[in-house]
Amino acid sequence: MKPHFKSAKEIKVGVVGYGGAFNMGRMHLQDMQKAGMTPRAVAEPDKARLAVAKQDFPGIQAYASVEAMLAKSDVNLVVLITPHNTHAPLALQCLRAGRHVVCEKPFAITSEQCDAMIAAAQKAGVMLSTYHNRHWDGSILKALEVVRAGTIGDLVRVECHMGAWNKPGDWWRSSKSISGGILYDWGVHVLEYTLQLVNSEIAEVTGFAKRGFWAQQSKWGADTVEDEGYAVVRFKSGAWATLCITNIDANPKRGMVEVTGTKGTFLWEYDSHEIIVRDGDATVVTKGKNPPAQWERYYANIAAHLTKGTPLAITPEWARRPIHILDLADRSAREGRTLAAKYG
Ligand SMILES: NC(=O)c1ccc[n+]([C@@H]2O[C@H](COP(=O)([O-])OP(=O)(O)OC[C@H]3O[C@@H](n4cnc5c(N)ncnc54)[C@H](O)[C@@H]3O)[C@@H](O)[C@H]2O)c1
């Protein structure tokens, strides 16, 4: 794509969704400001949150809906920070209005939604990307360094596990129809780590799901997310990966991600890691803190892409890969069989 702007300042950003759960709208606008872009507008139906946005960024245009923002504002890059089931429809609306779009993770819920978004961006000649900030988490940066150095030998498998004994909260993340399911929130981050590590095409996916344990105690009833979601991914290289996100884990496993190679293991928690390798008859364990995250590289890349034509770090095709795995896992769990991947 040819550069669209002479300078990052010309990139006028509109944020859609200024929610309070993690104050993500504020974080995005601050990070885009650091990358030289101009915060211009916020669209948010919740009046109290819109008031917070106006306080955070005095003079920012405030709209109650994306329709009003697209009709009245000169924003040329829209960032979607809304619940998961709104990503595809809002992205299509903004792309068809000729705006560049950054969509929070997960990119969408189904592979078909990703396809439609990619086609709309191509038709409009605009940029589409997903905010995979955790592409630059310290843990994955360290894991890639260790794997690429050959310290743990040839990569065999990646196991991702996040769980607790945990009644789903009242928030929208606990609704299957809004969130996509229990695997869609953190699952998409750890799958994106996995895809960086495995570096091979996806061959097939098998999914499993346990439902109904928490549903009666949840405000979402039958629409409550699965108690546990589980996916097994077979890669064309012969490596495999597992993903388990669970709310029924009385005995939570150690480590969030475990990478096993022919010579050793790299095990990580959010802040720390262990490298466990065999040296003859001995097992050598090296423990360390993960290096700092480099999330600022995401918007630095977006600005460089739009002003200089630097290749996008997170292309929509890359962002479709973890969604394809999640979509296949969901369908596989319902159909009780393994499904071949359409997109490697
Ligand atoms: N990348 C990360 O590290 C990270 C961290 C937290 C959240 N997220 C993602 O950010 C997104 C939002 O999550 P959150 O925790 O901020 O949720 P939230 O509930 O705090 O905020 C969502 C906001 O979107 C608004 N909204 C809903 N529909 C809208 C619409 N059609 N137009 C405009 N606004 C609308 C709601 O009023 C709400 O204020 C999700 O995709 C989530 O996965 C990413």
PDBQT file of the ligand as one rigid body, heavy atoms in Angstrom, charges set to zero:
ROOT
HETATM    1  N1  LIG A 401      -5.209  -5.835  23.926  1.00  0.00    +0.000 N 
HETATM    2  C1  LIG A 401      -5.410  -5.864  25.232  1.00  0.00    +0.000 C 
HETATM    3  O1  LIG A 401      -4.472  -6.028  26.012  1.00  0.00    +0.000 OA
HETATM    4  C2  LIG A 401      -6.817  -5.697  25.749  1.00  0.00    +0.000 A 
HETATM    5  C3  LIG A 401      -7.069  -5.472  27.100  1.00  0.00    +0.000 A 
HETATM    6  C4  LIG A 401      -8.401  -5.278  27.508  1.00  0.00    +0.000 A 
HETATM    7  C5  LIG A 401      -9.426  -5.316  26.569  1.00  0.00    +0.000 A 
HETATM    8  N2  LIG A 401      -9.138  -5.569  25.266  1.00  0.00    +0.000 N 
HETATM    9  C6  LIG A 401     -10.192  -5.635  24.248  1.00  0.00    +0.000 C 
HETATM   10  O2  LIG A 401     -10.818  -4.357  24.140  1.00  0.00    +0.000 OA
HETATM   11  C7  LIG A 401     -12.167  -4.536  23.747  1.00  0.00    +0.000 C 
HETATM   12  C8  LIG A 401     -13.065  -3.835  24.750  1.00  0.00    +0.000 C 
HETATM   13  O3  LIG A 401     -12.895  -4.417  26.017  1.00  0.00    +0.000 OA
HETATM   14  P1  LIG A 401     -13.049  -3.559  27.363  1.00  0.00    +0.000 P 
HETATM   15  O4  LIG A 401     -12.561  -4.388  28.473  1.00  0.00    +0.000 OA
HETATM   16  O5  LIG A 401     -12.456  -2.190  27.159  1.00  0.00    +0.000 OA
HETATM   17  O6  LIG A 401     -14.636  -3.458  27.449  1.00  0.00    +0.000 OA
HETATM   18  P2  LIG A 401     -15.551  -2.389  28.198  1.00  0.00    +0.000 P 
HETATM   19  O7  LIG A 401     -16.846  -3.050  28.482  1.00  0.00    +0.000 OA
HETATM   20  O8  LIG A 401     -14.813  -1.733  29.327  1.00  0.00    +0.000 OA
HETATM   21  O9  LIG A 401     -15.750  -1.252  27.103  1.00  0.00    +0.000 OA
HETATM   22  C9  LIG A 401     -16.489  -1.436  25.941  1.00  0.00    +0.000 C 
HETATM   23  C10 LIG A 401     -17.134  -0.104  25.607  1.00  0.00    +0.000 C 
HETATM   24  O10 LIG A 401     -17.678  -0.208  24.295  1.00  0.00    +0.000 OA
HETATM   25  C11 LIG A 401     -18.865   0.573  24.295  1.00  0.00    +0.000 C 
HETATM   26  N3  LIG A 401     -19.675   0.131  23.145  1.00  0.00    +0.000 N 
HETATM   27  C12 LIG A 401     -20.370  -1.005  22.990  1.00  0.00    +0.000 A 
HETATM   28  N4  LIG A 401     -20.955  -1.038  21.770  1.00  0.00    +0.000 NA
HETATM   29  C13 LIG A 401     -20.581   0.106  21.145  1.00  0.00    +0.000 A 
HETATM   30  C14 LIG A 401     -20.849   0.656  19.862  1.00  0.00    +0.000 A 
HETATM   31  N5  LIG A 401     -21.602   0.010  18.965  1.00  0.00    +0.000 N 
HETATM   32  N6  LIG A 401     -20.305   1.860  19.551  1.00  0.00    +0.000 NA
HETATM   33  C15 LIG A 401     -19.539   2.527  20.444  1.00  0.00    +0.000 A 
HETATM   34  N7  LIG A 401     -19.244   2.048  21.677  1.00  0.00    +0.000 NA
HETATM   35  C16 LIG A 401     -19.762   0.849  22.014  1.00  0.00    +0.000 A 
HETATM   36  C17 LIG A 401     -19.515   0.280  25.633  1.00  0.00    +0.000 C 
HETATM   37  O11 LIG A 401     -20.462   1.277  25.992  1.00  0.00    +0.000 OA
HETATM   38  C18 LIG A 401     -18.295   0.251  26.547  1.00  0.00    +0.000 C 
HETATM   39  O12 LIG A 401     -18.049   1.521  27.140  1.00  0.00    +0.000 OA
HETATM   40  C19 LIG A 401     -12.388  -6.047  23.652  1.00  0.00    +0.000 C 
HETATM   41  O13 LIG A 401     -12.211  -6.447  22.335  1.00  0.00    +0.000 OA
HETATM   42  C20 LIG A 401     -11.314  -6.604  24.549  1.00  0.00    +0.000 C 
HETATM   43  O14 LIG A 401     -10.951  -7.949  24.233  1.00  0.00    +0.000 OA
HETATM   44  C21 LIG A 401      -7.856  -5.746  24.852  1.00  0.00    +0.000 A 
ENDROOT
TORSDOF 0
